[in-house]
Amino acid sequence: SLAPAAGPTSLVEGLDNNFYFADPGTNQIGQFVTTKQKVRLFKIPTANSMPGAMTINTGSATGELYFVETAANKIAQFKYACC
């Protein structure tokens, strides 16, 4: 379950077999850890960025995640580490 204010969008699968999503309502990136069936949330440093539209860099061994910060007019990178 996610917090009542959550509004997950843009679900993508990482190279670590976990799922990632943008949560514009809470200004966070979420990670669904498949082996533990748990969600981890990571705050975005840009206030009220309205994250969305995500993709994984499949050409990289570490598979960085890129997303748009709609309200900030930016493209951002999220480097995840497998649990």
PDB file of N, CA, C and O in Angstrom:
ATOM      1  N   SER A   1       0.835  -1.199   0.000  1.00  0.00           N
ATOM      2  CA  SER A   1       0.000   0.000   0.000  1.00  0.00           C
ATOM      3  C   SER A   1       0.871   1.251   0.000  1.00  0.00           C
ATOM      4  O   SER A   1       1.974   1.257   0.548  1.00  0.00           O
ATOM      5  N   LEU A   2       0.360   2.303  -0.621  1.00  0.00           N
ATOM      6  CA  LEU A   2       1.039   3.593  -0.656  1.00  0.00           C
ATOM      7  C   LEU A   2       0.260   4.586   0.194  1.00  0.00           C
ATOM      8  O   LEU A   2      -0.895   4.347   0.546  1.00  0.00           O
ATOM      9  N   ALA A   3       0.898   5.691   0.516  1.00  0.00           N
ATOM     10  CA  ALA A   3       0.251   6.738   1.315  1.00  0.00           C
ATOM     11  C   ALA A   3      -0.973   7.279   0.579  1.00  0.00           C
ATOM     12  O   ALA A   3      -1.011   7.250  -0.651  1.00  0.00           O
ATOM     13  N   PRO A   4      -1.978   7.774   1.312  1.00  0.00           N
ATOM     14  CA  PRO A   4      -3.183   8.300   0.673  1.00  0.00           C
ATOM     15  C   PRO A   4      -2.912   9.427  -0.330  1.00  0.00           C
ATOM     16  O   PRO A   4      -3.660   9.573  -1.297  1.00  0.00           O
ATOM     17  N   ALA A   5      -1.869  10.220  -0.123  1.00  0.00           N
ATOM     18  CA  ALA A   5      -1.552  11.322  -1.036  1.00  0.00           C
ATOM     19  C   ALA A   5      -0.803  10.856  -2.280  1.00  0.00           C
ATOM     20  O   ALA A   5      -0.580  11.648  -3.196  1.00  0.00           O
ATOM     21  N   ALA A   6      -0.417   9.599  -2.328  1.00  0.00           N
ATOM     22  CA  ALA A   6       0.377   9.076  -3.439  1.00  0.00           C
ATOM     23  C   ALA A   6      -0.446   9.029  -4.720  1.00  0.00           C
ATOM     24  O   ALA A   6      -1.661   8.831  -4.699  1.00  0.00           O
ATOM     25  N   GLY A   7       0.238   9.213  -5.809  1.00  0.00           N
ATOM     26  CA  GLY A   7      -0.375   9.117  -7.132  1.00  0.00           C
ATOM     27  C   GLY A   7       0.631   8.543  -8.104  1.00  0.00           C
ATOM     28  O   GLY A   7       1.097   9.255  -8.994  1.00  0.00           O
ATOM     29  N   PRO A   8       0.985   7.254  -7.958  1.00  0.00           N
ATOM     30  CA  PRO A   8       2.057   6.682  -8.770  1.00  0.00           C
ATOM     31  C   PRO A   8       1.737   6.714 -10.262  1.00  0.00           C
ATOM     32  O   PRO A   8       0.594   6.543 -10.687  1.00  0.00           O
ATOM     33  N   THR A   9       2.798   6.940 -11.037  1.00  0.00           N
ATOM     34  CA  THR A   9       2.678   6.978 -12.494  1.00  0.00           C
ATOM     35  C   THR A   9       4.001   6.530 -13.107  1.00  0.00           C
ATOM     36  O   THR A   9       5.010   6.445 -12.407  1.00  0.00           O
ATOM     37  N   SER A  10       4.005   6.247 -14.386  1.00  0.00           N
ATOM     38  CA  SER A  10       5.228   5.959 -15.151  1.00  0.00           C
ATOM     39  C   SER A  10       6.018   4.772 -14.616  1.00  0.00           C
ATOM     40  O   SER A  10       7.210   4.902 -14.338  1.00  0.00           O
ATOM     41  N   LEU A  11       5.391   3.650 -14.472  1.00  0.00           N
ATOM     42  CA  LEU A  11       6.039   2.439 -13.962  1.00  0.00           C
ATOM     43  C   LEU A  11       7.022   1.873 -14.985  1.00  0.00           C
ATOM     44  O   LEU A  11       6.669   1.680 -16.148  1.00  0.00           O
ATOM     45  N   VAL A  12       8.277   1.605 -14.542  1.00  0.00           N
ATOM     46  CA  VAL A  12       9.286   0.972 -15.387  1.00  0.00           C
ATOM     47  C   VAL A  12       9.993  -0.119 -14.583  1.00  0.00           C
ATOM     48  O   VAL A  12      10.058  -0.058 -13.355  1.00  0.00           O
ATOM     49  N   GLU A  13      10.519  -1.116 -15.293  1.00  0.00           N
ATOM     50  CA  GLU A  13      11.278  -2.178 -14.632  1.00  0.00           C
ATOM     51  C   GLU A  13      12.759  -1.884 -14.766  1.00  0.00           C
ATOM     52  O   GLU A  13      13.256  -1.644 -15.866  1.00  0.00           O
ATOM     53  N   GLY A  14      13.470  -1.904 -13.633  1.00  0.00           N
ATOM     54  CA  GLY A  14      14.899  -1.673 -13.621  1.00  0.00           C
ATOM     55  C   GLY A  14      15.672  -2.926 -13.988  1.00  0.00           C
ATOM     56  O   GLY A  14      15.113  -4.022 -14.028  1.00  0.00           O
ATOM     57  N   LEU A  15      16.962  -2.759 -14.257  1.00  0.00           N
ATOM     58  CA  LEU A  15      17.812  -3.907 -14.571  1.00  0.00           C
ATOM     59  C   LEU A  15      17.986  -4.831 -13.379  1.00  0.00           C
ATOM     60  O   LEU A  15      18.443  -5.965 -13.527  1.00  0.00           O
ATOM     61  N   ASP A  16      17.620  -4.346 -12.190  1.00  0.00           N
ATOM     62  CA  ASP A  16      17.693  -5.156 -10.970  1.00  0.00           C
ATOM     63  C   ASP A  16      16.407  -5.941 -10.721  1.00  0.00           C
ATOM     64  O   ASP A  16      16.243  -6.537  -9.656  1.00  0.00           O
ATOM     65  N   ASN A  17      15.493  -5.947 -11.697  1.00  0.00           N
ATOM     66  CA  ASN A  17      14.201  -6.637 -11.626  1.00  0.00           C
ATOM     67  C   ASN A  17      13.226  -6.038 -10.619  1.00  0.00           C
ATOM     68  O   ASN A  17      12.210  -6.657 -10.305  1.00  0.00           O
ATOM     69  N   ASN A  18      13.514  -4.856 -10.112  1.00  0.00           N
ATOM     70  CA  ASN A  18      12.569  -4.123  -9.277  1.00  0.00           C
ATOM     71  C   ASN A  18      11.840  -3.132 -10.175  1.00  0.00           C
ATOM     72  O   ASN A  18      12.283  -2.843 -11.287  1.00  0.00           O
ATOM     73  N   PHE A  19      10.721  -2.618  -9.684  1.00  0.00           N
ATOM     74  CA  PHE A  19       9.941  -1.656 -10.442  1.00  0.00           C
ATOM     75  C   PHE A  19      10.084  -0.272  -9.831  1.00  0.00           C
ATOM     76  O   PHE A  19      10.193  -0.126  -8.613  1.00  0.00           O
ATOM     77  N   TYR A  20      10.084   0.740 -10.688  1.00  0.00           N
ATOM     78  CA  TYR A  20      10.253   2.125 -10.270  1.00  0.00           C
ATOM     79  C   TYR A  20       9.086   2.934 -10.799  1.00  0.00           C
ATOM     80  O   TYR A  20       8.561   2.657 -11.877  1.00  0.00           O
ATOM     81  N   PHE A  21       8.684   3.941 -10.029  1.00  0.00           N
ATOM     82  CA  PHE A  21       7.584   4.788 -10.459  1.00  0.00           C
ATOM     83  C   PHE A  21       7.798   6.206  -9.947  1.00  0.00           C
ATOM     84  O   PHE A  21       8.492   6.427  -8.954  1.00  0.00           O
ATOM     85  N   ALA A  22       7.197   7.145 -10.632  1.00  0.00           N
ATOM     86  CA  ALA A  22       7.215   8.538 -10.207  1.00  0.00           C
ATOM     87  C   ALA A  22       5.967   8.765  -9.357  1.00  0.00           C
ATOM     88  O   ALA A  22       4.904   8.210  -9.637  1.00  0.00           O
ATOM     89  N   ASP A  23       6.106   9.572  -8.335  1.00  0.00           N
ATOM     90  CA  ASP A  23       4.964   9.942  -7.503  1.00  0.00           C
ATOM     91  C   ASP A  23       4.897  11.464  -7.404  1.00  0.00           C
ATOM     92  O   ASP A  23       5.462  12.051  -6.481  1.00  0.00           O
ATOM     93  N   PRO A  24       4.207  12.107  -8.353  1.00  0.00           N
ATOM     94  CA  PRO A  24       4.152  13.564  -8.351  1.00  0.00           C
ATOM     95  C   PRO A  24       3.455  14.141  -7.121  1.00  0.00           C
ATOM     96  O   PRO A  24       3.764  15.258  -6.706  1.00  0.00           O
ATOM     97  N   GLY A  25       2.531  13.402  -6.540  1.00  0.00           N
ATOM     98  CA  GLY A  25       1.803  13.886  -5.367  1.00  0.00           C
ATOM     99  C   GLY A  25       2.679  14.081  -4.143  1.00  0.00           C
ATOM    100  O   GLY A  25       2.429  14.971  -3.330  1.00  0.00           O
ATOM    101  N   THR A  26       3.707  13.250  -4.008  1.00  0.00           N
ATOM    102  CA  THR A  26       4.603  13.347  -2.849  1.00  0.00           C
ATOM    103  C   THR A  26       6.022  13.769  -3.242  1.00  0.00           C
ATOM    104  O   THR A  26       6.911  13.837  -2.394  1.00  0.00           O
ATOM    105  N   ASN A  27       6.231  14.055  -4.551  1.00  0.00           N
ATOM    106  CA  ASN A  27       7.537  14.482  -5.071  1.00  0.00           C
ATOM    107  C   ASN A  27       8.637  13.468  -4.752  1.00  0.00           C
ATOM    108  O   ASN A  27       9.692  13.809  -4.217  1.00  0.00           O
ATOM    109  N   GLN A  28       8.351  12.206  -5.100  1.00  0.00           N
ATOM    110  CA  GLN A  28       9.287  11.129  -4.805  1.00  0.00           C
ATOM    111  C   GLN A  28       9.386  10.154  -5.970  1.00  0.00           C
ATOM    112  O   GLN A  28       8.522  10.110  -6.846  1.00  0.00           O
ATOM    113  N   ILE A  29      10.459   9.378  -5.956  1.00  0.00           N
ATOM    114  CA  ILE A  29      10.615   8.219  -6.822  1.00  0.00           C
ATOM    115  C   ILE A  29      10.395   6.999  -5.937  1.00  0.00           C
ATOM    116  O   ILE A  29      10.968   6.898  -4.852  1.00  0.00           O
ATOM    117  N   GLY A  30       9.582   6.099  -6.395  1.00  0.00           N
ATOM    118  CA  GLY A  30       9.302   4.885  -5.629  1.00  0.00           C
ATOM    119  C   GLY A  30       9.986   3.683  -6.249  1.00  0.00           C
ATOM    120  O   GLY A  30      10.158   3.596  -7.465  1.00  0.00           O
ATOM    121  N   GLN A  31      10.366   2.772  -5.394  1.00  0.00           N
ATOM    122  CA  GLN A  31      10.977   1.507  -5.816  1.00  0.00           C
ATOM    123  C   GLN A  31      10.166   0.388  -5.190  1.00  0.00           C
ATOM    124  O   GLN A  31      10.034   0.319  -3.968  1.00  0.00           O
ATOM    125  N   PHE A  32       9.617  -0.494  -6.029  1.00  0.00           N
ATOM    126  CA  PHE A  32       8.944  -1.673  -5.519  1.00  0.00           C
ATOM    127  C   PHE A  32       9.934  -2.820  -5.580  1.00  0.00           C
ATOM    128  O   PHE A  32      10.289  -3.284  -6.663  1.00  0.00           O
ATOM    129  N   VAL A  33      10.382  -3.280  -4.413  1.00  0.00           N
ATOM    130  CA  VAL A  33      11.378  -4.348  -4.315  1.00  0.00           C
ATOM    131  C   VAL A  33      10.628  -5.677  -4.424  1.00  0.00           C
ATOM    132  O   VAL A  33       9.922  -6.087  -3.503  1.00  0.00           O
ATOM    133  N   THR A  34      10.798  -6.334  -5.560  1.00  0.00           N
ATOM    134  CA  THR A  34      10.005  -7.526  -5.850  1.00  0.00           C
ATOM    135  C   THR A  34      10.291  -8.689  -4.900  1.00  0.00           C
ATOM    136  O   THR A  34       9.378  -9.437  -4.551  1.00  0.00           O
ATOM    137  N   THR A  35      11.543  -8.850  -4.480  1.00  0.00           N
ATOM    138  CA  THR A  35      11.874  -9.982  -3.610  1.00  0.00           C
ATOM    139  C   THR A  35      11.308  -9.830  -2.202  1.00  0.00           C
ATOM    140  O   THR A  35      11.083 -10.820  -1.506  1.00  0.00           O
ATOM    141  N   LYS A  36      11.077  -8.584  -1.786  1.00  0.00           N
ATOM    142  CA  LYS A  36      10.568  -8.324  -0.439  1.00  0.00           C
ATOM    143  C   LYS A  36       9.115  -7.853  -0.436  1.00  0.00           C
ATOM    144  O   LYS A  36       8.498  -7.720   0.621  1.00  0.00           O
ATOM    145  N   GLN A  37       8.570  -7.598  -1.645  1.00  0.00           N
ATOM    146  CA  GLN A  37       7.203  -7.081  -1.773  1.00  0.00           C
ATOM    147  C   GLN A  37       7.008  -5.819  -0.938  1.00  0.00           C
ATOM    148  O   GLN A  37       5.989  -5.653  -0.268  1.00  0.00           O
ATOM    149  N   LYS A  38       8.012  -4.926  -0.991  1.00  0.00           N
ATOM    150  CA  LYS A  38       7.978  -3.680  -0.222  1.00  0.00           C
ATOM    151  C   LYS A  38       8.273  -2.501  -1.126  1.00  0.00           C
ATOM    152  O   LYS A  38       8.914  -2.639  -2.168  1.00  0.00           O
ATOM    153  N   VAL A  39       7.795  -1.341  -0.710  1.00  0.00           N
ATOM    154  CA  VAL A  39       8.029  -0.103  -1.441  1.00  0.00           C
ATOM    155  C   VAL A  39       9.005   0.770  -0.658  1.00  0.00           C
ATOM    156  O   VAL A  39       8.863   0.954   0.551  1.00  0.00           O
ATOM    157  N   ARG A  40       9.993   1.299  -1.366  1.00  0.00           N
ATOM    158  CA  ARG A  40      10.918   2.287  -0.794  1.00  0.00           C
ATOM    159  C   ARG A  40      10.681   3.586  -1.548  1.00  0.00           C
ATOM    160  O   ARG A  40      10.459   3.567  -2.759  1.00  0.00           O
ATOM    161  N   LEU A  41      10.726   4.709  -0.849  1.00  0.00           N
ATOM    162  CA  LEU A  41      10.497   6.010  -1.465  1.00  0.00           C
ATOM    163  C   LEU A  41      11.722   6.896  -1.295  1.00  0.00           C
ATOM    164  O   LEU A  41      12.372   6.884  -0.249  1.00  0.00           O
ATOM    165  N   PHE A  42      12.031   7.667  -2.338  1.00  0.00           N
ATOM    166  CA  PHE A  42      13.202   8.530  -2.355  1.00  0.00           C
ATOM    167  C   PHE A  42      12.756   9.944  -2.719  1.00  0.00           C
ATOM    168  O   PHE A  42      12.162  10.163  -3.775  1.00  0.00           O
ATOM    169  N   LYS A  43      13.044  10.897  -1.843  1.00  0.00           N
ATOM    170  CA  LYS A  43      12.685  12.304  -2.071  1.00  0.00           C
ATOM    171  C   LYS A  43      13.488  12.872  -3.233  1.00  0.00           C
ATOM    172  O   LYS A  43      14.669  12.566  -3.391  1.00  0.00           O
ATOM    173  N   ILE A  44      12.846  13.689  -4.033  1.00  0.00           N
ATOM    174  CA  ILE A  44      13.512  14.399  -5.119  1.00  0.00           C
ATOM    175  C   ILE A  44      13.981  15.745  -4.559  1.00  0.00           C
ATOM    176  O   ILE A  44      13.189  16.457  -3.942  1.00  0.00           O
ATOM    177  N   PRO A  45      15.255  16.107  -4.762  1.00  0.00           N
ATOM    178  CA  PRO A  45      15.764  17.359  -4.192  1.00  0.00           C
ATOM    179  C   PRO A  45      15.043  18.623  -4.681  1.00  0.00           C
ATOM    180  O   PRO A  45      14.906  19.585  -3.926  1.00  0.00           O
ATOM    181  N   THR A  46      14.585  18.627  -5.927  1.00  0.00           N
ATOM    182  CA  THR A  46      13.874  19.793  -6.453  1.00  0.00           C
ATOM    183  C   THR A  46      12.469  19.834  -5.867  1.00  0.00           C
ATOM    184  O   THR A  46      11.686  18.905  -6.065  1.00  0.00           O
ATOM    185  N   ALA A  47      12.151  20.892  -5.157  1.00  0.00           N
ATOM    186  CA  ALA A  47      10.829  21.015  -4.525  1.00  0.00           C
ATOM    187  C   ALA A  47       9.721  21.054  -5.579  1.00  0.00           C
ATOM    188  O   ALA A  47       9.846  21.721  -6.606  1.00  0.00           O
ATOM    189  N   ASN A  48       8.642  20.330  -5.305  1.00  0.00           N
ATOM    190  CA  ASN A  48       7.447  20.326  -6.164  1.00  0.00           C
ATOM    191  C   ASN A  48       7.765  20.131  -7.651  1.00  0.00           C
ATOM    192  O   ASN A  48       7.227  20.842  -8.500  1.00  0.00           O
ATOM    193  N   SER A  49       8.623  19.184  -7.957  1.00  0.00           N
ATOM    194  CA  SER A  49       9.098  18.998  -9.330  1.00  0.00           C
ATOM    195  C   SER A  49       8.088  18.330 -10.258  1.00  0.00           C
ATOM    196  O   SER A  49       8.227  18.413 -11.479  1.00  0.00           O
ATOM    197  N   MET A  50       7.078  17.675  -9.703  1.00  0.00           N
ATOM    198  CA  MET A  50       6.080  16.944 -10.494  1.00  0.00           C
ATOM    199  C   MET A  50       6.739  15.889 -11.392  1.00  0.00           C
ATOM    200  O   MET A  50       6.672  15.996 -12.617  1.00  0.00           O
ATOM    201  N   PRO A  51       7.377  14.866 -10.793  1.00  0.00           N
ATOM    202  CA  PRO A  51       8.070  13.855 -11.584  1.00  0.00           C
ATOM    203  C   PRO A  51       7.108  13.026 -12.434  1.00  0.00           C
ATOM    204  O   PRO A  51       5.956  12.801 -12.065  1.00  0.00           O
ATOM    205  N   GLY A  52       7.611  12.586 -13.567  1.00  0.00           N
ATOM    206  CA  GLY A  52       6.818  11.731 -14.454  1.00  0.00           C
ATOM    207  C   GLY A  52       7.702  11.157 -15.539  1.00  0.00           C
ATOM    208  O   GLY A  52       8.927  11.224 -15.435  1.00  0.00           O
ATOM    209  N   ALA A  53       7.111  10.596 -16.572  1.00  0.00           N
ATOM    210  CA  ALA A  53       7.776  10.029 -17.746  1.00  0.00           C
ATOM    211  C   ALA A  53       9.173   9.511 -17.441  1.00  0.00           C
ATOM    212  O   ALA A  53      10.139  10.274 -17.433  1.00  0.00           O
ATOM    213  N   MET A  54       9.274   8.214 -17.191  1.00  0.00           N
ATOM    214  CA  MET A  54      10.541   7.602 -16.796  1.00  0.00           C
ATOM    215  C   MET A  54      11.044   6.634 -17.854  1.00  0.00           C
ATOM    216  O   MET A  54      10.271   6.075 -18.632  1.00  0.00           O
ATOM    217  N   THR A  55      12.368   6.448 -17.862  1.00  0.00           N
ATOM    218  CA  THR A  55      12.990   5.444 -18.717  1.00  0.00           C
ATOM    219  C   THR A  55      14.256   4.935 -18.028  1.00  0.00           C
ATOM    220  O   THR A  55      14.835   5.615 -17.181  1.00  0.00           O
ATOM    221  N   ILE A  56      14.665   3.747 -18.404  1.00  0.00           N
ATOM    222  CA  ILE A  56      15.877   3.126 -17.863  1.00  0.00           C
ATOM    223  C   ILE A  56      16.953   3.138 -18.946  1.00  0.00           C
ATOM    224  O   ILE A  56      16.667   2.866 -20.112  1.00  0.00           O
ATOM    225  N   ASN A  57      18.184   3.452 -18.562  1.00  0.00           N
ATOM    226  CA  ASN A  57      19.321   3.391 -19.478  1.00  0.00           C
ATOM    227  C   ASN A  57      19.766   1.938 -19.577  1.00  0.00           C
ATOM    228  O   ASN A  57      20.601   1.487 -18.791  1.00  0.00           O
ATOM    229  N   THR A  58      19.223   1.217 -20.522  1.00  0.00           N
ATOM    230  CA  THR A  58      19.536  -0.208 -20.663  1.00  0.00           C
ATOM    231  C   THR A  58      20.911  -0.437 -21.272  1.00  0.00           C
ATOM    232  O   THR A  58      21.409  -1.563 -21.257  1.00  0.00           O
ATOM    233  N   GLY A  59      21.536   0.614 -21.812  1.00  0.00           N
ATOM    234  CA  GLY A  59      22.874   0.490 -22.381  1.00  0.00           C
ATOM    235  C   GLY A  59      23.968   0.594 -21.335  1.00  0.00           C
ATOM    236  O   GLY A  59      25.151   0.494 -21.661  1.00  0.00           O
ATOM    237  N   SER A  60      23.590   0.793 -20.092  1.00  0.00           N
ATOM    238  CA  SER A  60      24.547   0.940 -19.000  1.00  0.00           C
ATOM    239  C   SER A  60      24.481  -0.284 -18.095  1.00  0.00           C
ATOM    240  O   SER A  60      23.409  -0.862 -17.911  1.00  0.00           O
ATOM    241  N   ALA A  61      25.590  -0.674 -17.541  1.00  0.00           N
ATOM    242  CA  ALA A  61      25.616  -1.821 -16.621  1.00  0.00           C
ATOM    243  C   ALA A  61      24.850  -1.529 -15.334  1.00  0.00           C
ATOM    244  O   ALA A  61      24.341  -2.443 -14.686  1.00  0.00           O
ATOM    245  N   THR A  62      24.771  -0.254 -14.970  1.00  0.00           N
ATOM    246  CA  THR A  62      24.074   0.108 -13.737  1.00  0.00           C
ATOM    247  C   THR A  62      22.629   0.521 -13.979  1.00  0.00           C
ATOM    248  O   THR A  62      21.859   0.627 -13.024  1.00  0.00           O
ATOM    249  N   GLY A  63      22.239   0.758 -15.227  1.00  0.00           N
ATOM    250  CA  GLY A  63      20.853   1.027 -15.569  1.00  0.00           C
ATOM    251  C   GLY A  63      20.234   2.222 -14.887  1.00  0.00           C
ATOM    252  O   GLY A  63      19.177   2.098 -14.268  1.00  0.00           O
ATOM    253  N   GLU A  64      20.864   3.375 -14.983  1.00  0.00           N
ATOM    254  CA  GLU A  64      20.308   4.578 -14.360  1.00  0.00           C
ATOM    255  C   GLU A  64      18.894   4.834 -14.872  1.00  0.00           C
ATOM    256  O   GLU A  64      18.531   4.464 -15.988  1.00  0.00           O
ATOM    257  N   LEU A  65      18.130   5.468 -14.031  1.00  0.00           N
ATOM    258  CA  LEU A  65      16.763   5.826 -14.362  1.00  0.00           C
ATOM    259  C   LEU A  65      16.720   7.331 -14.635  1.00  0.00           C
ATOM    260  O   LEU A  65      17.287   8.119 -13.878  1.00  0.00           O
ATOM    261  N   TYR A  66      16.056   7.721 -15.706  1.00  0.00           N
ATOM    262  CA  TYR A  66      15.886   9.128 -16.041  1.00  0.00           C
ATOM    263  C   TYR A  66      14.398   9.453 -15.989  1.00  0.00           C
ATOM    264  O   TYR A  66      13.557   8.630 -16.352  1.00  0.00           O
ATOM    265  N   PHE A  67      14.084  10.664 -15.533  1.00  0.00           N
ATOM    266  CA  PHE A  67      12.684  11.089 -15.466  1.00  0.00           C
ATOM    267  C   PHE A  67      12.602  12.587 -15.682  1.00  0.00           C
ATOM    268  O   PHE A  67      13.592  13.304 -15.543  1.00  0.00           O
ATOM    269  N   VAL A  68      11.419  13.046 -16.022  1.00  0.00           N
ATOM    270  CA  VAL A  68      11.232  14.481 -16.193  1.00  0.00           C
ATOM    271  C   VAL A  68      10.730  15.090 -14.897  1.00  0.00           C
ATOM    272  O   VAL A  68       9.943  14.486 -14.167  1.00  0.00           O
ATOM    273  N   GLU A  69      11.200  16.291 -14.629  1.00  0.00           N
ATOM    274  CA  GLU A  69      10.672  17.102 -13.536  1.00  0.00           C
ATOM    275  C   GLU A  69       9.822  18.166 -14.226  1.00  0.00           C
ATOM    276  O   GLU A  69      10.304  19.250 -14.554  1.00  0.00           O
ATOM    277  N   THR A  70       8.567  17.840 -14.438  1.00  0.00           N
ATOM    278  CA  THR A  70       7.680  18.650 -15.259  1.00  0.00           C
ATOM    279  C   THR A  70       7.599  20.101 -14.796  1.00  0.00           C
ATOM    280  O   THR A  70       7.751  21.014 -15.607  1.00  0.00           O
ATOM    281  N   ALA A  71       7.366  20.325 -13.517  1.00  0.00           N
ATOM    282  CA  ALA A  71       7.208  21.690 -13.006  1.00  0.00           C
ATOM    283  C   ALA A  71       8.523  22.465 -12.989  1.00  0.00           C
ATOM    284  O   ALA A  71       8.512  23.696 -12.980  1.00  0.00           O
ATOM    285  N   ALA A  72       9.646  21.767 -12.984  1.00  0.00           N
ATOM    286  CA  ALA A  72      10.957  22.423 -12.938  1.00  0.00           C
ATOM    287  C   ALA A  72      11.591  22.548 -14.322  1.00  0.00           C
ATOM    288  O   ALA A  72      12.649  23.158 -14.475  1.00  0.00           O
ATOM    289  N   ASN A  73      10.928  21.959 -15.341  1.00  0.00           N
ATOM    290  CA  ASN A  73      11.443  21.984 -16.704  1.00  0.00           C
ATOM    291  C   ASN A  73      12.849  21.386 -16.775  1.00  0.00           C
ATOM    292  O   ASN A  73      13.763  21.974 -17.353  1.00  0.00           O
ATOM    293  N   LYS A  74      13.000  20.186 -16.165  1.00  0.00           N
ATOM    294  CA  LYS A  74      14.300  19.512 -16.096  1.00  0.00           C
ATOM    295  C   LYS A  74      14.158  18.036 -16.450  1.00  0.00           C
ATOM    296  O   LYS A  74      13.074  17.458 -16.380  1.00  0.00           O
ATOM    297  N   ILE A  75      15.276  17.455 -16.828  1.00  0.00           N
ATOM    298  CA  ILE A  75      15.403  15.998 -16.907  1.00  0.00           C
ATOM    299  C   ILE A  75      16.354  15.609 -15.800  1.00  0.00           C
ATOM    300  O   ILE A  75      17.422  16.205 -15.659  1.00  0.00           O
ATOM    301  N   ALA A  76      15.981  14.614 -15.012  1.00  0.00           N
ATOM    302  CA  ALA A  76      16.775  14.226 -13.854  1.00  0.00           C
ATOM    303  C   ALA A  76      17.192  12.763 -13.957  1.00  0.00           C
ATOM    304  O   ALA A  76      16.609  11.979 -14.706  1.00  0.00           O
ATOM    305  N   GLN A  77      18.220  12.420 -13.184  1.00  0.00           N
ATOM    306  CA  GLN A  77      18.727  11.060 -13.137  1.00  0.00           C
ATOM    307  C   GLN A  77      18.605  10.524 -11.718  1.00  0.00           C
ATOM    308  O   GLN A  77      18.880  11.229 -10.747  1.00  0.00           O
ATOM    309  N   PHE A  78      18.191   9.272 -11.615  1.00  0.00           N
ATOM    310  CA  PHE A  78      18.111   8.597 -10.317  1.00  0.00           C
ATOM    311  C   PHE A  78      18.979   7.354 -10.426  1.00  0.00           C
ATOM    312  O   PHE A  78      18.715   6.482 -11.255  1.00  0.00           O
ATOM    313  N   LYS A  79      20.007   7.265  -9.600  1.00  0.00           N
ATOM    314  CA  LYS A  79      20.868   6.080  -9.579  1.00  0.00           C
ATOM    315  C   LYS A  79      20.414   5.200  -8.440  1.00  0.00           C
ATOM    316  O   LYS A  79      20.503   5.579  -7.272  1.00  0.00           O
ATOM    317  N   TYR A  80      19.939   4.051  -8.778  1.00  0.00           N
ATOM    318  CA  TYR A  80      19.454   3.145  -7.748  1.00  0.00           C
ATOM    319  C   TYR A  80      20.491   2.082  -7.444  1.00  0.00           C
ATOM    320  O   TYR A  80      21.330   1.740  -8.277  1.00  0.00           O
ATOM    321  N   ALA A  81      20.408   1.577  -6.246  1.00  0.00           N
ATOM    322  CA  ALA A  81      21.275   0.476  -5.835  1.00  0.00           C
ATOM    323  C   ALA A  81      20.368  -0.682  -5.453  1.00  0.00           C
ATOM    324  O   ALA A  81      19.380  -0.514  -4.739  1.00  0.00           O
ATOM    325  N   CYS A  82      20.714  -1.811  -5.925  1.00  0.00           N
ATOM    326  CA  CYS A  82      19.899  -2.966  -5.581  1.00  0.00           C
ATOM    327  C   CYS A  82      19.927  -3.204  -4.094  1.00  0.00           C
ATOM    328  O   CYS A  82      20.965  -3.013  -3.460  1.00  0.00           O
ATOM    329  N   CYS A  83      18.849  -3.602  -3.537  1.00  0.00           N
ATOM    330  CA  CYS A  83      18.646  -3.788  -2.108  1.00  0.00           C
ATOM    331  C   CYS A  83      19.588  -4.817  -1.588  1.00  0.00           C
ATOM    332  O   CYS A  83      19.575  -5.119  -0.395  1.00  0.00           O
TER     333      CYS A  83
END
